[in-house]
């Protein structure tokens, strides 16, 4: 699918110009799984647990918004119980950035934009990834480990759609950037509240429910295609 403008979450008429107000510093927040990276970290972990098919089926339902994200997360993480913690190191090496991700980040970072990653995935993977990309704002779930193995549980607050939107607001407030100058990019139902809260919400290779509610939908293009909607393309 070519990049297209959709009926917006913020009341912009279809076909109207979908772009952040030009000039001034902005904030960019990205989802991680299937947005910044090409796959789902929980599925990479599940492959090592022999549970890929079962986990992928639950992931798909959650991405379409058919089941509550927190419920789906707990259900999927339970299938990882017993995995040795060393598997996390292996999975870090299996993560692949989406085409165009590095160019997008380099361009907005060169403009001095604060960038954050918000993920329904796991901090054990996302934090090292972010550090390597020069990003210091990360919100993600934490896997519980006991006796050198995953317990099948997460600790702390689940990063659901409300937490993602709150993270966007937090990062904007930290840098004194008004919400109308924020940009969010995501692909699944868990990103909907964040996309709606942003000044510009971009759906990237997204599920139909997300494309229908985002300000801009991009598909079958590198991630840096978003730059043309940011006045940086």
Helices and strands as residue ranges (DSSP letters): E 4-5, E 27-30, I 32-36, H 41-49, H 52-63, H 69-78, H 87-94, H 101-110, E 114-122, H 123-132, E 137-146, E 149-155, H 161-174, G 179-181, E 182-186, G 189-191, H 192-197, E 200-204, H 208-211, E 216-218, G 223-229
